[in-house]
Amino acid sequence: MARGQKIFVATCGFCHGSTANGGASGPDLVRSVLVLHDRGTGATIGPVILNGRPDKGMPKFPNMTPAQIKDIAAFLLSRNQAAANRATYTIQNIVTGNAKAGEAWFATHCASCHSPTGDLAHVAAKFDPVALQARLLYPKQEGFPGAPGPPPDPRMESKVTVKLASGQSFSGVLDFMDDFSVALTDSEGEHRSWLFEDNKGIQVEIHDPLEQHVRLLREYTDADMHNILAYLETLK
């Protein structure tokens, strides 16, 4: 693999990129079906290396030895496996935004609910940048009743009021709702649910404290997300 990498970079890197992810004129070989079928043997990529693909602008390398071809095949297989194995993926530095721009964006869109000296005080000391960005974009931490871990934050729970045609009204924490039913847990801890088909005229009112976050998720630009994170990272 190491030998193959050196040969590939010197011979093929200009067109396919030094990491085989594609370059100036050559395609991405990491996700190439031809490379995948080769399985590191050189059997399928060998003829392409030796004969080239003149119709696509790839020159031939007739002097490449079988050993060199197998080395290149081993390198390409390693790149393919690395792309497939997400456990080996390394997250790079994501704090690349403009903190001042993020602060201005925060003041306009977030300051009515959040405060850098209140609920967000020292937030950057509590979470690493990746976790902090995840909580920024997806603040609701989903879980299942009885599952291990801290209980859900009541500030993030959706509340619901169900009004029946009879005039009865029930309120509580929304457990779930789909096209067929709605369920809640009331203040006494009792679980209640209704099928829409069996309860004609039922009215459901939901208050989601994170509705603003859901709306903003459709409005963030890539620059916005990085700028806000850069600003939050200053709140140590």
N, C-alpha and C positions, 0 to 999 in steps of 0.2 A: 504493500500500500504506500509506504513512504517513498520507495523508488518510483512507483507509478505516478505519485503526485508531482515529483520533480520533472519527470518526462512530460506529463500532461501540461504543466504550467509553461514549460519551455516550448512545447510543440503546438499545443491546442489552446492555451490560455488566451491568446489574443482574440480569438473568435468566440470561444465558449466561456470565457471568464476564468480566473484562476481557481475558483471554487466549483466550476462546472455548472453554475447557475445561469449561464447565458452571458454573452458579451456583445461586442460591437455588431457582429453579423451572424454569430452562431447561436443555435437554440439552447435552451436549458436541458442539460443532460441528466440532471439529478432525477427528474421525473420522466425521463425518456422510456417509452415502452421497450425500445430496443435494448437499452441498458438493463432494464428490469429482467427481460427474458435471458440476457446473457449470464446472469448470476455469478459474475466474476470470473468466468472461464475464458473469455476472449473469443468464444465460438461465433457469436453474432456480431460483435463490434469489430472483430479482426478484419473481415472482408471490407468493411466500410473504411477502416483506417488505411488498409493497403491500396484499395482502389479509388477511394474518395467518392465524392458525389458531385461531379462536374456540373450537372444541371442545377445544383443548388449552391454552387460556388465553393464547395469544399475540395481542396487539392488532395492528391493521393500521396501516401507516404510508403512507397514500395520497399524502402530499406529498413523498415521497422521489423525487428526480430520477433519471433513468437514469444520469447521471454518478456520483451518490453510490452507487447500487447497484453499479456496476462497481468503485468504489473499495473498497466493503465486500467484494465478491467477491475482489478482489485480495489484501486483507488475510487473508481466510479461506484462500485458496489458499496464501499464504506460511506460515500456521500449519500447514496440512496437510503441506506439503513439509518443514517443519522437523521435524515429528514423524516423518516417514518417513526422513529423512536422519540416521542415527545418528552420522555423522561430525561433525555440528554440535552434538551433545549435550555439554553442559558439566556435569561432576560438581561438585556443590556441596560445601561443607564437611561431612564425615561424622564428624568428631571432636566428637560432641555428647553423649557419655555421661558417666557419673559415674566418675572414675578410682578413687575409694576403693572403690566397689562392685565395680568391675572387679578391683581388687587382691584383694578378699576372695574373689571367684569364682575367680580364678586360684589362690589359696592352697588352695582346696578341691578343684579339679578338675585343675589342671595342674602344681602344684609337685612332684609325685612324679617327673615326667619332665623338667621344664624349670626353669631358674633365671634370675632377672632379672640375676644377677651372673655367670652362666655362659654357656650357649649363647645366651641372649637379651640379653646385655649389649650396650648401644648399638644394639639392633635398630631403634629408631625413626630412627636416623641413617643406616641402610642402605637403608631403604625409605620411600617416601612413604606417606601414610595409606591411599590406595586399594590400593596394592600390598601393604601390610602386612595389611589386612583380608582380601585375597584369599588370602594365604599362611596366615592364621589359619584360614580356613574350608576352603580347599582346598590343603593343604600339599604334596601330591604334584604335582610338576611333570612332566607327561607329555611324552614325546618319542619319537623314532624312532631306531633304531640308525643311526649315520652322519650324523645330522642335525647342522647347525651348532649351536654353543652349548656351554656347559659340560657335562661328563659328569654323569650322574645321581648324586645324593648317595647313597652306599651305605647311609646310615642310614635312607633312606626306601624302599629296595627290599624288596619282598616276597620272602621265602625259601620254598622249597618242597622237600618230600621226597616222592619217588614210590617206592612199594613195589610190586613186581610179585608175582604169584602164585607165581613161582618162588623168591621169597625175596630176589632182588636189590633193592638200594635205591640210589637216586640222589638227590643233593641239589644245590641251586644256587639261582640267582636266577630267580624266576618270570618268564618271558617273556610268556606268555599262557595263559589257560585258559577254555574255554567248555564247552558241553554235550557236545562231541564229542571234545575232545582237551586235552592239557596239554603245555606245553613249558617247558624251562628251559635255562640256561647254567651249566655246572658250573665248579668252581674252576680248571679247566684251559682254560676258554674254549670248551669244546666244546658245541655246541647239540644238545639231545636233545628228542625229542617222541614222544608215544604217543597212539594212537587208542584211546578207551575200548572201542569195539566189537571191536577186535582183541586187547584185553588184559583179559579177564574177571578179576575179582578184584583189579584194581588199586586201590591205596589212595593217596590224595593228602592230604598234610598241609601247610597253608599257614600261615605266620607273617607277618602284616602289621603292621609297626611303627606304622602309622598307623590301626590299627583303632579306637583310642580316639577319634581325631579324627572318624572316620566316625560313631561312635556319638554323639558330642557334637553333631554336625551336626543330628541329629534332636531334640536336647534344647534347643539354644539358643533363647531368646526374642529378640525384637528388641532389648529392653533389654540382655540379656546381651551380645549382639554389640557394641553400641555402648559398653557399659561396659568390656568387655575391651580394645577398641581404644583407648579413652581412657587406660586404664592403660598399655598397651604404648607409647603415645605419650610417656609420661613417661620411658621408658628410652632416653634420648639418649646 
